[in-house]
Amino acid sequence: MVDSNFILANAQVAKGFPIVYCSDGFCELAGFARTEVMQKSCSCKFLFGVETNEQLMLQIEKSLEEKTEFKGEIMFYKKNGELVLFDWCSLDSCERSASFNSHWRNCSITPIKA
């Protein structure tokens, strides 16, 4: 299920927007325990590797800084080193009011089947 692979990050901490929650589906997909993912950057730098497109990495970082949506396919590495093409579907904010973004939600990190 697409919605089962997501993270929540603190949008109030600009340095890295740390992950405050990750779903079981995300942990299973990435091969990391929840405790290993917590407080890491929601850009998922810990999944980047040699085959990860540098321009896409920068676009993800920029979308976080500017609090804008990002959609794209990106090569990530699971904890075991397995390379997987992921569909990073979108980032959106969970707003308490029009001017206050409390969290970012990665709506969908889904492996793309060949």
N, CA and C of each residue as an Amber inpcrd file, in Angstrom:
protein
   342
   0.8460000  -1.1780000   0.0000000   0.0000000   0.0000000   0.0000000
   0.8920000   1.2430000   0.0000000   0.6480000   2.1450000  -0.9200000
   1.4560000   3.3480000  -1.0740000   1.4960000   4.1830000   0.1980000
   0.3560000   4.4010000   0.8250000   0.2910000   5.2660000   1.9970000
   1.0160000   4.7090000   3.2100000   1.4540000   3.4570000   3.1520000
   2.1220000   2.8810000   4.3090000   3.6080000   3.2190000   4.3480000
   4.1410000   3.8240000   3.3190000   5.5630000   4.1670000   3.2540000
   5.7330000   5.6710000   3.3840000   5.7890000   6.1590000   4.6180000
   5.8860000   7.6030000   4.7880000   6.6810000   7.9590000   6.0310000
   7.0970000   9.2160000   6.0530000   7.7900000   9.7850000   7.2100000
   7.1210000  11.0990000   7.5770000   7.2370000  11.4710000   8.8360000
   6.8410000  12.7970000   9.3040000   8.0940000  13.4700000   9.8280000
   8.2550000  14.7340000   9.4990000   9.4370000  15.4700000   9.9370000
   9.0280000  16.7960000  10.5540000   9.8450000  17.2800000  11.4500000
   9.6020000  18.5510000  12.1260000   9.9660000  19.6960000  11.1880000
   8.9730000  20.4580000  10.7560000   9.1950000  21.5740000   9.8360000
   9.6900000  22.8210000  10.5550000   9.7330000  22.7840000  11.8830000
  10.1890000  23.9350000  12.6580000  11.7000000  23.9440000  12.8560000
  12.3540000  22.8210000  12.6010000  13.8090000  22.7200000  12.7580000
  14.4120000  22.7310000  11.3580000  14.8280000  23.9080000  10.9040000
  15.2750000  24.0900000   9.5240000  16.5100000  23.2680000   9.1730000
  17.3640000  22.9950000  10.1320000  18.5750000  22.2280000   9.8310000
  18.2310000  20.7480000   9.6860000  17.9630000  20.3450000   8.4590000
  17.7140000  18.9490000   8.1610000  16.2900000  18.4700000   8.3060000
  15.4030000  19.2640000   8.9050000  14.0250000  18.8420000   9.1140000
  13.9970000  17.3950000   9.6180000  14.3390000  17.1810000  10.8860000
  14.5050000  15.8250000  11.4110000  13.2140000  15.0040000  11.4030000
  13.3840000  13.7430000  11.1130000  12.2690000  12.8030000  11.1050000
  11.8020000  12.5830000  12.5370000  10.5000000  12.7260000  12.7490000
   9.9220000  12.4930000  14.0740000   9.0600000  11.2340000  14.0950000
   8.7480000  10.7010000  12.9150000   8.0160000   9.4410000  12.8320000
   8.2650000   8.8240000  11.4730000   8.3710000   7.5090000  11.4340000
   8.4200000   6.7860000  10.1650000   7.5300000   5.5550000  10.2960000
   6.8060000   5.2670000   9.2430000   5.8660000   4.1440000   9.2660000
   6.6170000   2.8190000   9.2230000   5.9250000   1.7650000   9.6280000
   6.5010000   0.4230000   9.5390000   6.8460000   0.0940000   8.0920000
   5.9760000   0.5250000   7.1590000   6.2190000   0.2710000   5.7410000
   7.5010000   0.9200000   5.2570000   7.7600000   2.1530000   5.7050000
   8.9950000   2.8360000   5.3300000  10.1990000   2.0740000   5.8760000
  10.1230000   1.6760000   7.1410000  11.2390000   0.9470000   7.7630000
  11.5170000  -0.3550000   7.0280000  10.4570000  -1.0770000   6.6990000
  10.6170000  -2.3400000   5.9790000  11.2040000  -2.1030000   4.5960000
  10.7030000  -1.1020000   3.9110000  11.1560000  -0.7790000   2.5630000
  12.6280000  -0.3800000   2.5370000  13.0450000   0.4380000   3.4920000
  14.4230000   0.9350000   3.5270000  15.3770000  -0.0160000   4.2490000
  14.8280000  -0.9310000   5.0380000  15.6730000  -1.8830000   5.7500000
  16.2620000  -1.3560000   7.0450000  15.7430000  -0.2490000   7.5300000
  16.2340000   0.3560000   8.7670000  15.2140000   0.1730000   9.8820000
  15.6990000   0.0540000  11.1100000  14.8210000   0.0740000  12.2760000
  14.3820000   1.5180000  12.5090000  13.2220000   1.6830000  13.0980000
  12.7080000   3.0300000  13.3810000  13.7320000   3.8620000  14.1590000
  14.3960000   3.2520000  15.1320000  15.3700000   3.9920000  15.9480000
  16.5500000   4.4920000  15.1250000  16.8520000   3.8350000  14.0130000
  17.9490000   4.2710000  13.1480000  17.5420000   5.4490000  12.2640000
  16.2620000   5.5950000  12.0260000  15.7440000   6.6290000  11.1240000
  15.4000000   7.9170000  11.8690000  14.9300000   7.7760000  13.0950000
  14.4960000   8.9400000  13.8690000  15.6020000   9.9870000  13.9640000
  15.2130000  11.2460000  13.7800000  16.0720000  12.4260000  13.8570000
  17.0130000  12.5960000  12.6630000  16.9800000  11.6730000  11.6890000
  17.7460000  11.8890000  10.4560000  16.9800000  12.8870000   9.5900000
  17.6610000  13.4760000   8.6250000  17.0370000  14.4520000   7.7380000
  15.9250000  13.8130000   6.9180000  14.8060000  14.5250000   6.7760000
  13.7010000  13.9790000   5.9890000  13.9900000  14.0040000   4.4900000
  15.1370000  14.5460000   4.0900000  15.5430000  14.4290000   2.6900000
  16.0220000  13.0130000   2.3990000  16.1470000  12.2200000   3.4360000
  16.5630000  10.8150000   3.3440000  17.9750000  10.6630000   2.7880000
  18.8500000  11.5730000   3.1810000  20.2500000  11.4960000   2.7550000
  20.8740000  10.1500000   3.0870000  20.3960000   9.5180000   4.1450000
  20.9440000   8.2270000   4.5470000  20.6330000   7.1230000   3.5320000
  19.7670000   7.4130000   2.5520000  19.4730000   6.4690000   1.4780000
  20.1980000   6.8240000   0.1800000  20.9230000   7.9370000   0.1700000
  21.6480000   8.3640000  -1.0250000  22.8920000   7.5020000  -1.2090000
  23.3290000   7.3880000  -2.4590000  24.5470000   6.6490000  -2.7730000
  25.0950000   7.0740000  -4.1150000  26.0160000   6.2950000  -4.6290000
  26.7280000   6.6150000  -5.8700000  25.7730000   6.8390000  -7.0430000
  24.7340000   6.0400000  -7.1510000  23.8050000   6.1380000  -8.2810000
  22.6790000   7.1530000  -8.0620000  22.6480000   7.7930000  -6.9150000
  21.6110000   8.7880000  -6.6380000  21.9420000  10.0710000  -7.3950000
  20.9950000  10.5550000  -8.1730000  21.1940000  11.7400000  -8.9980000
  21.4060000  12.9780000  -8.1220000  22.5550000  13.6180000  -8.3010000
  22.9040000  14.7820000  -7.4780000  21.9230000  15.9380000  -7.6650000
  21.4650000  16.1480000  -8.8930000  20.5040000  17.2270000  -9.1460000
  19.1910000  16.9820000  -8.4030000  18.7500000  15.7220000  -8.3790000
  17.5240000  15.4060000  -7.6440000  17.7200000  15.5940000  -6.1490000
  18.9010000  15.2430000  -5.6460000  19.1930000  15.4650000  -4.2280000
  19.0530000  16.9450000  -3.8940000  19.6090000  17.7970000  -4.7580000
  19.5390000  19.2420000  -4.5410000  18.1030000  19.7540000  -4.6460000
  17.3280000  19.1800000  -5.5760000  15.9280000  19.5840000  -5.7200000
  15.1180000  19.2290000  -4.4790000  15.3940000  18.0600000  -3.9010000
  14.7000000  17.6620000  -2.6720000  15.0330000  18.6390000  -1.5550000
  16.3210000  18.9370000  -1.4000000  16.7530000  19.8780000  -0.3600000
  16.0990000  21.2480000  -0.5640000  16.0730000  21.7090000  -1.8130000
  15.4870000  23.0150000  -2.1180000  13.9920000  23.0310000  -1.8090000
  13.2980000  21.9580000  -2.1550000  11.8530000  21.9130000  -1.8910000
  11.5700000  21.9490000  -0.3920000  12.4370000  21.3410000   0.4010000
  12.2650000  21.3950000   1.8560000  12.4780000  22.8130000   2.3680000
  13.5600000  23.4370000   1.9130000  13.8720000  24.7990000   2.3600000
  12.7750000  25.7840000   1.9760000  12.2250000  25.6050000   0.7700000
  11.2060000  26.5270000   0.2710000   9.7860000  26.0920000   0.6360000
   9.6810000  24.9420000   1.2930000   8.3800000  24.3860000   1.6900000
   7.4560000  24.2360000   0.4820000   8.0030000  23.6070000  -0.5590000
   7.2430000  23.3430000  -1.7740000   7.2130000  21.8420000  -2.0380000
   6.3070000  21.4430000  -2.9010000   6.1440000  20.0370000  -3.2420000
   7.2550000  19.5740000  -4.1740000   7.6320000  18.3040000  -4.0590000
   8.6060000  17.7000000  -4.9640000   8.0730000  16.3490000  -5.4070000
   8.1920000  16.0790000  -6.6910000   7.8250000  14.7660000  -7.2290000
   8.9340000  14.3080000  -8.1550000   9.2940000  13.0480000  -8.0590000
  10.2980000  12.5300000  -8.9690000  10.7140000  11.1180000  -8.6310000
  11.4260000  10.5170000  -9.5650000  11.9900000   9.1920000  -9.3620000
  13.4450000   9.3670000  -8.9650000  13.8750000   8.6090000  -7.9790000
  15.2340000   8.7540000  -7.4800000  15.7810000   7.3940000  -7.0580000
  17.0670000   7.1880000  -7.3000000  17.7340000   5.9510000  -6.8960000
  18.1400000   6.0720000  -5.4370000  17.6620000   5.1500000  -4.6360000
  18.0120000   5.0810000  -3.2250000  18.6740000   3.7430000  -2.9360000
  19.3630000   3.6960000  -1.8350000  20.0030000   2.4680000  -1.3790000
  19.3770000   2.0360000  -0.0620000  18.9800000   0.7740000  -0.0160000
  18.4980000   0.2180000   1.2420000  19.6870000   0.0480000   2.1820000
  19.4140000  -0.2410000   3.4160000  20.4810000  -0.4230000   4.4020000
  21.4540000  -1.5180000   3.9690000  20.9390000  -2.5570000   3.3130000
  21.7860000  -3.6650000   2.8780000  22.5720000  -3.3590000   1.6020000
  22.4450000  -2.1290000   1.0910000  23.1830000  -1.7190000  -0.0940000
  22.4530000  -1.9490000  -1.4010000  21.2920000  -2.5840000  -1.3460000
  20.5190000  -2.8410000  -2.5490000  20.0410000  -1.5210000  -3.1500000
  20.2760000  -1.3650000  -4.4400000  19.8810000  -0.1650000  -5.1750000
  18.4470000  -0.3360000  -5.6680000  17.6040000   0.6580000  -5.3880000
  16.2000000   0.5860000  -5.7850000  15.7670000   1.9440000  -6.3290000
  15.0370000   1.9140000  -7.4400000  14.4520000   3.1340000  -7.9870000
  13.1490000   3.4010000  -7.2470000  13.0610000   4.5710000  -6.6220000
  11.8860000   4.9320000  -5.8450000  11.1380000   6.0740000  -6.5100000
   9.8320000   6.0490000  -6.3590000   8.9800000   7.1590000  -6.7630000
   8.7240000   7.9910000  -5.5140000   9.3660000   9.1530000  -5.4460000
   9.1740000  10.0730000  -4.3210000   8.0240000  10.9530000  -4.7650000
   6.8450000  10.6480000  -4.3130000   5.6430000  11.2180000  -4.9070000
   5.3740000  12.6600000  -4.5210000   5.5000000  13.0100000  -3.2450000
   5.2850000  14.4140000  -2.9100000   5.6400000  14.6890000  -1.4700000
   5.9020000  15.9280000  -1.2120000   6.0640000  16.4270000   0.1480000
   4.9860000  17.4610000   0.3540000   4.2890000  17.3730000   1.4530000
   3.3300000  18.4250000   1.7610000   3.4160000  18.7420000   3.2380000
   2.8810000  19.8620000   3.5980000   2.9380000  20.2560000   5.0000000
   1.6000000  20.0080000   5.6670000   1.6610000  19.6440000   6.9180000
   0.4620000  19.5050000   7.7420000   0.3360000  20.8240000   8.4850000
  -0.5980000  21.6410000   8.0870000  -0.6810000  22.9920000   8.6300000
  -1.6720000  23.0880000   9.7760000  -1.2730000  23.8020000  10.8130000
  -2.1890000  24.1260000  11.9090000  -2.9190000  25.4250000  11.5970000
  -2.2630000  26.3080000  10.8690000  -2.8740000  27.5600000  10.4200000
  -2.1980000  27.9370000   9.1140000  -2.6930000  28.9560000   8.4700000
  -2.1640000  29.3330000   7.1600000  -0.6940000  29.7160000   7.2000000
  -0.1930000  30.1620000   8.3370000   1.1950000  30.6280000   8.3930000
   2.1010000  29.7490000   9.2510000   1.6150000  28.5900000   9.6900000
   2.4110000  27.7670000  10.5960000   2.4440000  26.3310000  10.0990000
   3.5930000  25.8880000   9.6170000   3.7710000  24.5080000   9.1840000
   4.4380000  23.7360000  10.3100000   3.7560000  22.7630000  10.8630000
   4.3140000  22.0180000  11.9860000   5.1350000  20.8180000  11.5450000
   4.7140000  20.1510000  10.4850000   5.3940000  18.9390000  10.0450000
   5.3540000  18.8280000   8.5220000   6.3270000  18.1030000   7.9990000
   6.3180000  17.7100000   6.5980000   5.9120000  16.2570000   6.5520000
   5.1800000  15.8780000   5.5520000   4.8170000  14.4890000   5.3650000
   5.2870000  14.0580000   3.9950000   6.0680000  12.9830000   3.9660000
   6.4200000  12.3980000   2.6940000   5.2940000  11.4500000   2.3470000
   4.5010000  11.8200000   1.3810000   3.2760000  11.0720000   1.1080000
   3.5240000   9.6740000   0.5830000   4.5730000   9.4870000  -0.1800000
   4.7310000   8.1980000  -0.8320000   6.1650000   7.9760000  -1.2620000
   6.7880000   7.0020000  -0.6750000   8.0910000   6.5440000  -1.1550000
   7.8700000   5.0980000  -1.5590000   7.7890000   4.8630000  -2.8550000
   7.3840000   3.5660000  -3.3630000   8.4280000   3.0150000  -4.3250000
   8.8240000   1.7490000  -4.1460000   9.7520000   1.1720000  -5.1170000
   9.0510000   1.0170000  -6.4580000   9.7610000   1.2870000  -7.5310000
   9.2080000   1.1490000  -8.8730000   9.6130000  -0.2150000  -9.3910000
   8.6380000  -1.0090000  -9.7270000   8.8960000  -2.3640000 -10.2230000
   9.3340000  -2.2870000 -11.6770000  10.3420000  -3.0690000 -12.0100000
  10.8450000  -3.0900000 -13.3910000   9.9520000  -3.9420000 -14.2680000
